[in-house]
Every structure is written in structure tokens, then in C-alpha cells.
């Protein structure tokens, strides 16, 4: 009886715990993260450069000839839908002349698209649902409104919306499970704390009010949809920003699937975090949308870009290199053993053979 009470006492604090973002990898001036690639690694943009981050938290430079201003926010998206190649990365060129840079799987950069008539580029996402024709979507500011561009895999650019509410940061197209807003582009508005939806016909609406602190460098900034089969972790950039309300930690943050599920998050939910402190909510839309507060990062956090999730399939792909190495080592050991046996056999036969007269 006593043992049972002790177990119950130990387990109780875990029930209903607030989820927290934890430091995963230190990376100066990190702005956004995308992936995983087919080899299991992530692509991170930091300090105007690109880096590959392995599941084991190793970091190495990538695309050595790619460079942009370290003071900008060159958010990135990865291919893998429609006719976009799986490991291609697309980075906003957030300094004039505004454009989009394609970086292929080997790290070769090339100019992919141009944007005119706007004052800032503010977000990028790949439409994986098909509602926008499997195109890249880029948000930009023009005056007091957002312009939404759609770019196909040949670099042809079209304008989808001209007068959407001002949005900035991580953006994503809603999955089929997201109620009446399925297939719409979902984006955060840090000034008001609202979550905005933009449809393919250019119309827009507020789908949720975060209830979190709002304002420049404070309000909702980062978001992502929990994928089906979510069994890995969520990732979020936390950039050093000494002149902002929060200074940032220069890290990629992570939150486990178990922590999110303990906080009530389910597949298909939208997870949204504020720029300051990383206060995090979950938005679930069926007949209507509900908002649940689930946690935060730290008092110093300065979140940027999207919230990236890994699935069970992605985690399996990430383990492929390790399994291959283990297999290769096993084969090598077997070959060495066989070679040794052959040598011993030859030596034994040589020793038994009569010497020539």
C-alpha cells in the first residue's frame, strides 16, 4: 500500500504540467529552421548563412557560396511537394532587390524569383495541400497591408492577395483537418495578437485571438501545424536580439511530442508562439476555433520563423545513416574475419606441402 502511494505521489506533478521549450543547439543569429532533408538533417539559416544540423546536434556549414545580410530575416522553406525537389531550400532575400534564392541539395545557390512593389518580405511556406497549386507562398508588406505571392517550381510568380492584414513570421497552409479553414494560409499578426487566414481567392479573416501580449517584437510570431504521426520533436529558432524587448538566446529550441501531448496538443492542431518569451498556444478548428495556452520558453527568448515538427517517418529516416554505418562496420568486420581465415588456411596448406627436392 505504501509503495503504491509513493508511486502516485511521484507521478502527480507530471499531470497537467506546462510544456516548456528547451535549448537544443546553440547557433548565433539563428532565424529559421527547415527540414528534415532526406538524410535526416535540418537546414538552419543563421547570420546570413546556411547550416546543416544533424539529429545528434552536430552543426556544419552548408552552401558556402550563399550569403545574405546577417541583419535581415531570410526565412526559409524546403521543397518536397508538387514539382519542387525534396531537398531544395528556398530563402527569402530580404534586402533590396527583394527576391527568392534556391539552394539545391548540394548547396548551389541561384536566384529563383523577384518581388517588386513591396517594402519587406515577411514569410515563406510551401503549399503541401494543393489548395494553392503546390506553390511556394511568400508574404510581403506594402503600406498597411500584406501582399501574398505564389511561385511555381519554374519561378513564375503570381499575386494571390493585395490587401490582407499585416502578418510576419512563420506561416503555413492548414491541413484538411482544420475545419472551415482547411487549405488556407495561416499567419500571425504580432501587432494585434491575432491569427489570420488567407484564402486562395485573396480573402482573409481573423480565425483566433491569441489572448497573449501583443505588439512589435512581442506578439505572435511563429507557428506550425502538428503533422499526422507526430512522434519526434518541435523546433523553434530563438535569435539574439539585444535591442528588442527580449534579448534572445541564439539557440534552436525544442519541445518533445510527449510534452506537447501532455499539454493537450493533438495531430492537426496549430501551435503558435510569441516573439517575446515564446509563450505558446494551440489552436484547434472544427466547427469553430478554440485556443489553449500550453507553455512558454524563457524570459529571454526571442522567437523567429516557423515551428518545425518531425514525424515518426522523419525520425526513422534520420536514423538511416546510423543504421547504415552499423551495417557497414558489420560487413567490414565480417570481411576481415573471412580474409583472416583464408590466410590461415593458405598458411596451413603451405606448411603441410612437401618441400621441393
N, C-alpha and C positions, 0 to 999 in steps of 0.2 A: 504493500500500500504506500509506504513512504517513497519507494523508488518511483512509483507512478506519479506521485505528487511532485517529485523533484523534476522529472522529465517535463511535466506540464508547466512548471514554473520557468524552466529554461526556454521552452518554446513560445510562451506567451508574448514576449517582447517582439518577436518576428511578425506577429499577426498585425496587419494593418500598418506596417512600417511605411514611412515616407521614403520614396525612391530618391536616390542621390546620384548625380553624375560624379564619376571618379576620374582622376588623371590616368591616362593610358600611355601616351607618348609625349615627351617634350619636343616641340618643334617651333622655333622662333617665327613669329609673324604668320602663323597658320591662319588661313582664311576659309578654306573649304576642303572637303574630302569626298571622293567618289569611288565607285567600285562595288564589289571587288572585280579585278581583272580575272581572266581565265586561269592565271597561275595562282590566284588566291590573294594577291597583294592589293593594297589600296593605292590610289593616287591622291596626293595632297598638294595643294598649292599654298606656298608659304614664302614670304619675302620676295615675291615676283618670280619665283622658280617653281619647278615641279619636283616632287619626291615620290618614291615608292616606299610604302610602309608594309612590312610583312606581318602576318598574324602573330609572329613571335616578337613583334615590336622593333624589328630592325628597320633602320631608315637609310636610304641611299638616294643620291641624286638621279634624276631622270630627265631626259630631253635636254641635254646640255646646251643646245643652241637656242632653246626657248628662253625668253626673258621679257618681263614687263616691269612696270614701276612697282617697287615694294610698298609704296604708299597707297596703292589702289586696292580694290576688292575684285580680283579676277575670278569670280565664281566659276566652277567647272561642272560639266556633265559628261557621262560616259555613254558610248553607243550601245547597241545591242537590241534595237527594235527597228522594224521596217528594214530599210536597206542600209542602215548605219552599221558599220563594222563593230564587232563586240568590244574590242579593246581600244578603240579610238577615243580620245579625250577631246572635248571642246571647251575652250577657255574664253571668257569674255575679255576683250581688250578694252579696258575701262578708261583708257586715256585716249584723247583725240589723235588721229581719226578713229572713231569707235568702230569695232568690228568683232569678229569671231575667229579664233585661231584653232585649227585642227592639228592635233598631235597624234600621229599614228602609233601603233603598238610598239614600234622600235624607237620611238622618241623623236621622229622627224616632224618639225612644225611647218605649217603652211597657212597662209591667210585663206579663210573659208567664206566669209560673208562680211558685208559692210552695212553700217546703220547710219542714216543721216536724219536731220530734223529733230534730234533729241539732245538733251543736256547731260544725261547719265544713263549707264546701263546698270540694272539693279537686280537681275535674277536670271537663271537659266535652268531648264529642265527638259528631259526627253519624254515625249508622249509615248508611253508604253502601252496605252489602252487602245489607241487607234482613233479616238474621238477627234483628234486634231490631225489625223492622217499620218501618225507615227513621225511627226516632225519635231525638231528642236523648237522650244519656245523660249523667247527672250523678252523680259520686261525692261522698259526704259521710261525715264521721266521726261515729260515735255510740259513745261509750265506747271500747272497744278494737277496734271492728270498722268496716268500711265498709258503708254503705248505698248501693245503686245504684238511682237513679231513671231512669225512661224517660218522655219527654214527647213527645206527638204534636204535629202542626202547629196544633192548636186549643188547645194549652196544657193538655190533660188529662194528669195525672201519675199514674204507677203505680210501685209498688215492685217491682223485679226481684230484688234480693238484700238481705238484712238483716245477714248475718254474714260478709262477705268479709274477707280480710286488709286491714289498713290500707294504703291507697295514696294517692298525692298527685302532682300534676303533669300532664304530658302523658299523655293516654290516647287509644286508637284501636281501632277494630274491625278484626280481622285479615282480610285478603283470602282468596279461595278457594285461593290457592297456599300457604297457611301450614299445611299438613299437617293433623293432627287438631285443631288449634286454630283452624282457619278459622272465621270468623264469631263468635268470642268477643271480648269486650272485653279488651284487653291494657293493663296499668297497672303503673307502677313502685312499689316499696316501698323508700324511701331508707334506712329503719332497718336492713333486713337485706341490701339489695343484690339482692333477688330481683325477677324479672319475673313478674307474676301474670296469670292468665287467669280471667275470669268469664263463665260461660255464661248463656244466656237462661233456663235453669231455676233460676238463682241459685247453682249450684255453682261452686266455684273451686279453682284448683290453681296451684302454682308450676311454670312451664314452663322457667325458666332461672335460674341463679345467675350474676350478672354477673362475679364474681371481682374486683370493683373495691372501693375503700374505701367503707364504709357508715356510716350514722349521720345524725342530723338536720343538714340543710343541707350534707350531704357526699355522700350516696349517689345512686343512680339517680333521676332527676327528670323527664327529658324523653325523649319517644320519638315515632316516626312510621314509617309503612311507605313504602318506596320504591315509587312507583307504576309501572305499566307505561308504557313510553315516557319514563322519566326522562331528561331531556336538558338540564335547566336547572341549578338550584342548590338546596341545602338551606338553611334559615334557622332561627335559634335566638335567643331573647331572652337577653340577659346583663345582669341588673339590678344596679344599685348596691345593695349590702347591707353597710354598714360594720360592723355588729355581728355578722356571720356569719364563719365560718372563712375565707371568701374575700370580698373587698370588691366584686367585680363591676366592670364597665366601662361600664355604661349604654349598651349598643350592641346592635344586631341583628347577629348573626354570620352568616357564610355559608360554605358549603363547596361546591365545584363538583362536578358529576356526574363529571367526569373524575378528580378526586381520589378520590372515593368508589370509582369503578370500579377505579382503580389499586390501591386498598386491598383489593379483592376483593368489594366490595358489588355485589349484583345486584338487578334488579327483584323486588319481593315480599319482600325482606329487611326485618326490623325493625331500625331504628337507634335506639340508646339512649345517652343522655349523662348523666353525673353532674352534680349541682348544683355541687359544688366542682370547679374546674379544667376541667370539660367533658370529662372522659375519656369516650371514645366506643367502643361496641362494636356489632357487627352480630350479630343472632340469626337463624338460618335454621332453619325447622322443616319437615321432610318426615316420614319415619317417626319421627324423633326430632329434638331441637333441639340445634344447635351454636352456640357463642359464639366470636366472633373479635374481638380488640382491633384497632381501626383508627386511633385517633388521639386528639387532645385539643384543647382551646382554648388557654388560657393559665393561668398560676399564679394569676392574679387572677380568673378567670372565675367567675360565679355564675349558672348556667343556670336558666331558668324556662320553664314551659309546654311546648308541643308542639314537635316538629321538623317543619317545613313543607317540602314538596318541590314543585317546579314541573316539569311535563311539557313535552314538545315542543309540544303543543297550547296549553298555557298561555303558553308563550313566544311562540307565533305570535299569540295574542290580545293579548299585551302590546305587540306591535309594530304592531297595527292603528292606534292613534292616530297614530303617526309616519307610517305609510303614508298615512293619510287626510290629514294635514297636507300631506305632499308632493304628494299628488294635488290637493288644494285649491289649493295655491300654483301648481301647473302649470296648472290650469284658469284661475285668475285671470290668470296671465301671458298665456295664450292670448287671453282676453277683452280684455285691454289692447291686445294686438297687433292684434286684429281691429278694435277701436274706433279705434285709430290709423290703420289702413288705410282705414277708412270716412271718417274726417275728411280724410285726404289726397285721397281720390277726390273727395269733395264740393268741396274747395277747387280741385282741378284743373278740374273741370267748370265751376265758377263763373268761374274765370279765362278759360276758353275761350268762355263765353257772351257774345254781343254786348251792349253796354250799351244800355239803352232810350233812345230819342231824347229 
